[in-house]
Amino acid sequence: MKRRTHALLLAILIPTIFACRHPIETDPGQSPEITNLQILPEAVCGSAMVSFTLSDPNNDQIDWEAKMNTDVFGNVEQKSGKEASGTTVQDRFKAATGAAHRNRVKLTITARDNKGNEAQPAEIEFFVFYPC
């Protein structure tokens, strides 16, 4: 009986002792932000400039991605990147020119810092047409 009690105590205490030796995870910090998303001109025939600013309160590096709700009517040239906090990203949207079209499209920017904290996605809708 005494051996069982000792074995049980050791089974409980050994993991507890090792758990106490490892540092407790620290708060990963705050999430990055995507601000000032814009496209100029807002009605696109040919191409337009997309820009947005990435910031992180912890000054972490930020991974970002740009996705269109459809790429049938055009797409951005640069679809992802890694930037320092405070960077304003500029990208070019090129409208499709294969056939006549007039459509509203949506661009969504997502971002996360190197600790895995995700920003609130930023979205912008705009009008794309061809021919000009």
N, C-alpha and C positions, 0 to 999 in steps of 0.2 A: 504494500500500500504506500509506503514511504517513497519507494522508487517511482511509482506512478505520479505521485504528487510532485516530486522533483522534476520529472520529465515534463509534466504539464506546465509547471512554472517556467522551466527553461523554454518550452515551446512558445510561451506567451512573452517572456522577457527578451529573448534574443532578437526577434524582429523589432521590438520596441526600441532596444538599444541602438540597433543599426539605423533605424528610421530617425532617431534623434541626432545621429552623427551627420546626416546629409542636410545641407542647408535647405531651408524652406524656399520654394519658388517665390521670386519677387513679382510684383505687379508688372505685367508687360507694358504698361503705359497706355497712353491715349491713342485713339485711332487717327490716321491721317485724314486730310480733307482735300476735296476737289472743289475748286472755286473758279468763278469767272469763265465758265464754259460759254463760248460764243462761236458763231460762224458768220463770216462776212464775205460776200453779201448773204443775206438770209434767204433769198430766192436764187437758186444756183442753176446756171446753164454754163457748162464748161467746167470751171473749177472755183473753189472758194477756200479761204483760210479758216481752219479750226484752231482755236487756242483755249487753253485751260491752265490753271495754276495748281500745283501740288504742294501741300505743306504738311508737316508732321511736327507735333509739339515736342517730340523726343529727338528731333533731327535725324530720324532713321532714313535710310534709303527707301525709296518708294517704287514698287513695281506697278505699272499701269497697263491697261488693255482697253482698246477701242473696238466696239462692235456695232455694226449696223443691224437694224431689224431685218433688212434684206440687202443683198448686194447686187440685185438685178438692175438698179437705177444708178449705181455708182458706189464708190468706196473710198476710205481714207488710204493714203499711201503708207503711213507707218501705223501698224496695228498694235504695237506694244513697245514698252521700253522700261528702263530703270533710270530713275532720276534722283537727284539730291533734293531735300526739302527746300521749298522756296522757288523751285524751277517753274518757269512758264513754258509749257510745251506748245509748239506750233506744228501743225500738220496740214496737209493739203487734201481736200476732198475733191475727187474727180468724178464728174457726172458721166454716166454711160452715154454713148453716142451711136449705138447700134441701130436704134429704131426710135421713132417719135414716142415721147412719154411726158406725162405731167403727173407727178406723185408727191405725196408727203412721205418723208422717211424720218426715222429716229436714230440718233447716234447716242450710245451709252458708253460712258467712261467708268471703269472700275479701277480700284487701286487698293493695295495693301502694303504695309511696311514689312521690314525684314523679320519682325516678331510675329507676323501673321494677323495683326490688327487690320480689319477691313474698313475702308472709307464707305460712307454712304454713296451709292452710285449717282453720277450726274448724267442727266439726259437733256437732249435738245432735239426738237422737231423742226424740220425745215422743208421747203418746197424745192423739188428738183424737176427740171424740164429740159427737153431737147426736141426740135431744134430751137436755137436761140432767136 
